[in-house]
Amino acid sequence: MASRKPADEDYIDIDDTYDANQDDDAGNGGYAWEEEYKRSWDILQEDSEGRLSSVVSQLQQQRKRRRLLKDTAIIQRGIIRHLFLVIDLSEAMNEKDLRPSRVELTLTYAQQFVIEYFDQNPISQLGIIVTRDGIAEKLTELSGNPTDHIKALKSKKNTETSGEPSLQNSLQLARASMLGVPSHGSKEVLLVFGSLTTCDPSDIHETIDLLKKEMVRVNIVGLAAEVQICRLLCESTKGTYGVVLNEAHYKDLLFEVVPPPAVLPNKNTSNLVTMGFPRRLIEDHPSFCVCHSKLTVGGYICPRCKSKVCELPSDCDICGLTLVSSPHLARSYHHLFPVDNFDEIKPNSGREAHCFSCLAEFSDKTDTADTLPPELLRKVVSLVPCQDLTSLRLTCMYMRTFCDQPVVWKSIDLKPSSERELWKLTELKKTIDLHLSHILSIRIWGVRDNVVQYLLNQCRNLQHLTICGWTTLSDHCLRLLPAQSLKIKTLELIGSSQQTNFVSVDAYTLGNLLLHSPEMTNLVLGCEIHIHAETFITELEKKPSISSDLQSFMLASRKTWLNEHVLRLINIYPEIQKIYLVPKASIEFDPVEKNNVDALLHEKLKQIMNIVPLPLEIPVLSNEEFIIYDKRFTTCV
């Protein structure tokens, strides 16, 4: 056929245009059904209102019907299974009627099947066989280790397609590999067959008779049209045969083999099965195992013959004892005693109208987020912590619109999971990265240098920043880029009783921060921090004119500060109203609790009324503990 542009792998394209070369293509041996076609069962149909609710309800009904059809009868099942997964790797598996292709989808589902098989059958074993070029090749032996099987399926060398498959050779190889299986274990073959032909060396009916005689159950999942010999094979061995309709149906047919089947009526079952529970061996030096004859470190010791095996479950190669672990055995019993299906309670049926567990009332109408008043949702969202908002916004589009409103992120509190924990920058970015332009005020607990620097550099509209508690902060946290200018108005560094709160910010960095924050009105350093007064004032005096609205400056330290430094600071900021150089301990002030600074200072001043203001043009109160400048206080005194 002439070359055509292939359809996109992620979509189903419908070619409704006339191709002038169409007649030529038909004359080259192609068939009409090989052309691109419309798969109507994969197309969702909207209702008259443009919704998909009818499709969703149909899917729910299908799921409910599948659950009700599930067999919950207590019957004898073979929980010790030996299954070979046979995969067709012929040229027919390159067809793209299953997306992205038959072989790629088969390998993906096969890996999922291996994981689910061992999860539901922990004391069973599985092996993998592939068939191509008229021969069968065993990729993995029967074993209980899913890692080896998945590794073999991921190997590109093992999954190349070529030639035609051989159904008979595959079944003969699987049958010969299960000759040593004990009588209490079931023998099964799961064949994924994508070809319409098979290349067999002899009469396949003889192989079918041998499988029937040895009670080997064969299940086939067909990827093409139904084949008569496959139907006969499954009926003769009491297996199942299904042909896939689409990708979802393919997975359903494949995973129907995961639960253990019922024991065949003519099978000689044992009432008691001898099993061994080996102990774990911890070795410092490698020793030979009996299962692979290789040097390995560690393993399990057979309780009967004391030989070493690598993994469980398995059969001892020396004495033939079945070796399992007690957790594996306990997990297998849920197939023997399945839970009954739940009965659906219809409205007004006269039965219980509430859940026995949570006591919630049953009703026909389901309350969802979009049924609540918007005012109530806004109130609820405003009370949710920022860390939880990032998860809440992922629940649905409706909640996302409320969680992403700018007013929600205007003023936020950021607390780590525990009081002694510090924020990690990656976690903080996940929380606020989408809302950096909306944040005006932040109160954060437990920070590092990189967290403070990130907030100052990335929150362009940040006006108020309160830092409560940290382990160690250096001057790197307040360093800015040369041309950077901040809009911040209030900066508070407040210690916490749960942290060490060590700060090593120098006077030069603090002065540079003030110079690059022209809108700063309040600077509160309420932690144990020492700023060298002369260096700080000298750095501020370097700039001839400072256009700043600094109104309040508080420093929890009196060291290195003199009255002349306060007067120079007042000259730099003529509009400043308050300067507090008061050790936090001297007035028992804890800014974390949002105490009233003015009230505390008034109480302190009442105790020191004998202090007379200095004979200066600008009144300043001072002693060995503190220096206070406040127009209202000094007038009062």
Backbone hydrogen bonds, N-H to C=O, Kabsch-Sander energy under -0.5 kcal/mol:
donor,donor_aa,acceptor,acceptor_aa,energy
11,Y,8,D,-0.8
13,D,11,Y,-0.7
15,D,13,D,-0.6
16,D,14,I,-1.0
20,A,18,Y,-0.5
22,Q,19,D,-1.7
25,D,21,N,-2.2
26,A,22,Q,-2.0
27,G,23,D,-1.2
28,N,25,D,-1.5
29,G,26,A,-0.8
30,G,25,D,-1.0
34,E,31,Y,-1.2
35,E,32,A,-1.4
39,R,37,Y,-0.6
40,S,38,K,-1.1
42,D,39,R,-1.6
43,I,40,S,-1.2
44,L,42,D,-0.5
46,E,44,L,-0.5
47,D,51,R,-2.1
50,G,47,D,-1.8
56,V,52,L,-2.3
57,S,53,S,-2.7
58,Q,54,S,-1.8
59,L,55,V,-2.2
60,Q,56,V,-2.3
61,Q,57,S,-2.2
62,Q,58,Q,-2.1
63,R,59,L,-2.2
64,K,60,Q,-2.4
65,R,61,Q,-2.7
66,R,62,Q,-2.3
67,R,63,R,-1.9
68,L,64,K,-2.3
69,L,65,R,-1.8
70,K,67,R,-0.8
72,T,70,K,-0.7
75,I,73,A,-1.1
78,G,261,P,-1.6
79,I,77,R,-1.1
81,R,79,I,-0.9
82,H,186,S,-1.5
83,L,125,Q,-2.0
84,F,188,E,-1.9
85,L,83,L,-0.5
85,L,127,G,-3.1
86,V,84,F,-0.7
86,V,190,L,-3.2
87,I,85,L,-0.5
87,I,129,I,-2.7
88,D,192,V,-1.9
89,L,87,I,-0.5
89,L,131,T,-2.6
91,E,163,G,-2.6
93,M,90,S,-1.5
94,N,91,E,-1.8
95,E,92,A,-1.2
102,R,95,E,-2.5
103,V,93,M,-2.0
105,L,101,S,-2.4
106,T,102,R,-2.3
107,L,103,V,-2.3
108,T,104,E,-1.9
109,Y,105,L,-2.6
110,A,106,T,-2.4
111,Q,107,L,-1.8
112,Q,108,T,-1.7
113,F,109,Y,-2.6
114,V,110,A,-2.2
115,I,111,Q,-1.7
116,E,112,Q,-2.4
117,Y,113,F,-2.9
118,F,114,V,-2.0
119,D,115,I,-1.4
120,Q,116,E,-2.1
121,N,117,Y,-2.0
124,S,121,N,-1.5
125,Q,81,R,-2.7
126,L,143,S,-2.4
127,G,83,L,-2.1
128,I,140,T,-1.0
129,I,85,L,-2.8
130,V,137,E,-2.9
131,T,87,I,-1.9
132,R,135,I,-1.7
133,D,162,S,-1.3
134,G,164,E,-3.2
135,I,132,R,-2.0
137,E,130,V,-3.3
139,L,128,I,-1.9
139,L,137,E,-0.7
140,T,128,I,-1.5
143,S,126,L,-1.7
144,G,313,P,-0.5
148,D,145,N,-0.6
149,H,145,N,-0.9
150,I,146,P,-2.4
151,K,147,T,-2.2
152,A,148,D,-1.8
153,L,149,H,-1.9
154,K,150,I,-1.6
155,S,151,K,-0.7
158,N,155,S,-0.5
159,T,155,S,-0.5
159,T,156,K,-0.8
160,E,157,K,-0.6
162,S,89,L,-2.0
170,S,166,S,-1.6
171,L,167,L,-2.0
172,Q,168,Q,-2.6
173,L,169,N,-2.2
174,A,170,S,-2.2
175,R,171,L,-2.5
176,A,172,Q,-2.6
177,S,173,L,-1.7
178,M,174,A,-0.8
178,M,175,R,-0.8
179,L,176,A,-1.0
181,V,178,M,-1.2
185,G,182,P,-1.4
186,S,80,I,-2.1
187,K,215,M,-0.6
188,E,82,H,-2.5
189,V,217,R,-2.5
190,L,84,F,-2.8
191,L,189,V,-0.6
191,L,219,N,-3.2
192,V,86,V,-3.0
192,V,190,L,-0.5
193,F,191,L,-0.7
193,F,221,V,-2.1
194,G,192,V,-0.5
199,C,165,P,-2.9
200,D,198,T,-0.8
206,E,203,D,-0.8
207,T,203,D,-0.7
208,I,204,I,-2.0
209,D,205,H,-2.0
210,L,206,E,-1.9
211,L,207,T,-2.3
212,K,208,I,-2.3
213,K,209,D,-2.3
214,E,210,L,-2.3
215,M,212,K,-0.8
216,V,211,L,-2.7
217,R,187,K,-2.5
217,R,215,M,-0.6
219,N,189,V,-3.3
220,I,240,T,-2.5
221,V,191,L,-2.9
222,G,220,I,-0.6
222,G,242,G,-3.2
223,L,193,F,-2.6
224,A,193,F,-0.5
231,R,227,V,-1.8
232,L,228,Q,-2.4
233,L,229,I,-2.2
234,C,230,C,-2.1
235,E,231,R,-2.2
236,S,232,L,-2.1
237,T,233,L,-1.5
238,K,235,E,-0.7
239,G,234,C,-2.9
242,G,220,I,-1.8
244,V,222,G,-2.5
250,Y,246,N,-2.2
251,K,247,E,-1.9
252,D,248,A,-2.0
253,L,249,H,-2.5
254,L,250,Y,-2.2
255,F,251,K,-2.4
256,E,252,D,-0.9
257,V,254,L,-1.1
258,V,255,F,-1.1
263,V,76,Q,-2.4
267,K,264,L,-1.6
269,T,267,K,-1.3
276,G,322,T,-3.2
279,R,301,I,-0.8
281,L,299,G,-3.1
282,I,280,R,-0.5
283,E,281,L,-0.5
287,S,296,T,-2.5
289,C,294,K,-1.5
290,V,308,K,-2.7
293,S,289,C,-1.2
296,T,287,S,-2.9
296,T,294,K,-0.6
298,G,296,T,-0.6
299,G,281,L,-1.3
300,Y,309,V,-2.7
301,I,279,R,-2.0
302,C,300,Y,-0.5
302,C,307,S,-2.9
306,K,302,C,-1.7
309,V,300,Y,-2.5
314,S,323,L,-1.9
316,C,321,L,-2.7
320,G,316,C,-1.6
322,T,274,T,-0.7
323,L,314,S,-3.2
323,L,321,L,-0.5
324,V,276,G,-2.2
324,V,322,T,-0.5
329,L,325,S,-1.8
330,A,326,S,-2.2
331,R,327,P,-2.0
332,S,328,H,-0.8
332,S,329,L,-0.6
333,Y,330,A,-1.0
334,H,331,R,-0.6
335,H,332,S,-1.1
337,F,333,Y,-1.5
346,K,344,E,-0.6
349,S,346,K,-1.1
355,C,360,A,-2.4
359,L,355,C,-1.3
362,F,353,A,-2.8
367,D,365,K,-0.6
368,T,366,T,-0.6
371,T,368,T,-1.5
372,L,369,A,-1.4
377,L,373,P,-2.0
378,R,374,P,-2.4
379,K,375,E,-1.8
380,V,376,L,-2.5
381,V,377,L,-2.9
382,S,378,R,-1.9
383,L,379,K,-0.8
383,L,380,V,-0.9
384,V,380,V,-0.6
384,V,381,V,-1.0
386,C,413,D,-0.6
388,D,385,P,-0.7
389,L,385,P,-1.5
390,T,386,C,-1.2
392,L,388,D,-2.6
393,R,389,L,-2.3
394,L,391,S,-1.1
395,T,392,L,-1.5
400,R,396,C,-1.7
401,T,397,M,-1.6
402,F,398,Y,-0.9
403,C,399,M,-2.5
404,D,400,R,-1.8
405,Q,402,F,-1.1
408,V,405,Q,-1.4
409,W,405,Q,-0.8
409,W,406,P,-0.5
410,K,407,V,-0.5
412,I,441,S,-2.3
414,L,443,R,-2.7
415,K,413,D,-0.6
421,E,418,S,-1.1
423,W,446,G,-2.9
428,L,424,K,-2.3
429,K,425,L,-2.3
430,K,426,T,-1.7
431,T,427,E,-1.2
432,I,428,L,-2.2
433,D,429,K,-2.2
435,H,432,I,-1.8
436,L,433,D,-0.8
438,H,435,H,-1.2
439,I,435,H,-0.8
439,I,436,L,-0.7
440,L,410,K,-2.4
441,S,410,K,-2.0
442,I,464,H,-2.5
443,R,412,I,-1.9
444,I,466,T,-2.5
445,W,414,L,-2.4
446,G,468,C,-1.1
446,G,469,G,-1.1
447,V,469,G,-1.1
452,V,448,R,-1.9
453,Q,449,D,-2.4
454,Y,450,N,-1.8
455,L,451,V,-2.1
456,L,452,V,-2.2
457,N,453,Q,-2.0
458,Q,454,Y,-2.5
459,C,455,L,-1.5
460,R,458,Q,-1.6
462,L,459,C,-1.5
463,Q,440,L,-3.0
464,H,440,L,-2.1
465,L,490,T,-2.5
466,T,442,I,-2.5
467,I,492,E,-3.0
468,C,444,I,-3.1
468,C,466,T,-0.6
469,G,467,I,-0.6
469,G,494,I,-2.3
471,T,447,V,-0.7
473,L,502,F,-2.3
475,D,504,S,-0.6
477,C,474,S,-1.3
478,L,475,D,-0.9
479,R,476,H,-0.9
484,Q,481,L,-1.6
486,L,516,H,-2.7
489,K,463,Q,-3.4
490,T,463,Q,-2.5
491,L,522,N,-2.1
492,E,465,L,-2.6
493,L,524,V,-2.5
494,I,467,I,-3.2
494,I,492,E,-0.7
499,Q,496,S,-1.4
501,N,470,W,-2.6
502,F,471,T,-1.9
503,V,528,E,-0.5
504,S,473,L,-2.7
510,L,506,D,-1.8
511,G,507,A,-2.4
512,N,508,Y,-2.3
513,L,509,T,-1.9
514,L,510,L,-1.8
515,L,511,G,-1.9
516,H,512,N,-1.4
517,S,514,L,-1.3
519,E,486,L,-0.5
520,M,517,S,-1.7
521,T,489,K,-2.9
522,N,489,K,-2.4
523,L,552,S,-2.1
524,V,491,L,-2.7
525,L,523,L,-0.5
525,L,554,M,-2.4
526,G,493,L,-1.3
526,G,524,V,-0.6
529,I,527,C,-1.5
531,I,529,I,-0.5
532,H,530,H,-0.6
536,F,532,H,-2.2
537,I,533,A,-2.7
538,T,534,E,-2.5
539,E,535,T,-2.0
540,L,536,F,-1.6
541,E,537,I,-2.0
542,K,538,T,-0.6
542,K,539,E,-0.6
543,K,540,L,-0.8
547,S,545,S,-0.7
548,S,546,I,-1.6
549,D,518,P,-0.8
551,Q,521,T,-2.8
552,S,521,T,-2.3
553,F,578,K,-1.7
554,M,523,L,-2.7
555,L,580,Y,-3.0
556,A,525,L,-2.1
557,S,555,L,-1.9
561,W,558,R,-1.3
566,V,562,L,-1.4
567,L,563,N,-2.1
568,R,564,E,-2.2
569,L,565,H,-2.0
570,I,566,V,-2.0
571,N,567,L,-1.9
572,I,568,R,-1.7
573,Y,569,L,-2.2
576,I,573,Y,-1.7
577,Q,551,Q,-2.5
578,K,551,Q,-2.1
579,I,629,Y,-2.5
580,Y,553,F,-2.7
581,L,579,I,-0.6
581,L,627,I,-2.5
582,V,555,L,-0.9
582,V,580,Y,-0.5
586,S,583,P,-0.8
587,I,583,P,-0.8
587,I,584,K,-0.7
588,E,585,A,-0.5
589,F,584,K,-1.9
593,E,590,D,-1.3
594,K,591,P,-1.8
595,N,590,D,-0.8
597,V,595,N,-0.8
600,L,596,N,-2.0
601,L,597,V,-2.4
602,H,598,D,-2.2
603,E,599,A,-1.9
604,K,600,L,-2.0
605,L,601,L,-2.6
606,K,602,H,-1.8
607,Q,603,E,-1.0
607,Q,604,K,-0.5
608,I,604,K,-0.7
608,I,605,L,-0.6
609,M,606,K,-0.8
611,I,608,I,-2.0
614,L,620,V,-1.5
616,L,614,L,-2.8
621,L,628,I,-2.7
623,N,626,F,-2.3
627,I,581,L,-1.3
628,I,621,L,-3.0
629,Y,579,I,-2.5
631,K,577,Q,-0.9
634,T,630,D,-2.9
635,T,631,K,-1.6
636,C,632,R,-1.9
637,V,633,F,-2.3
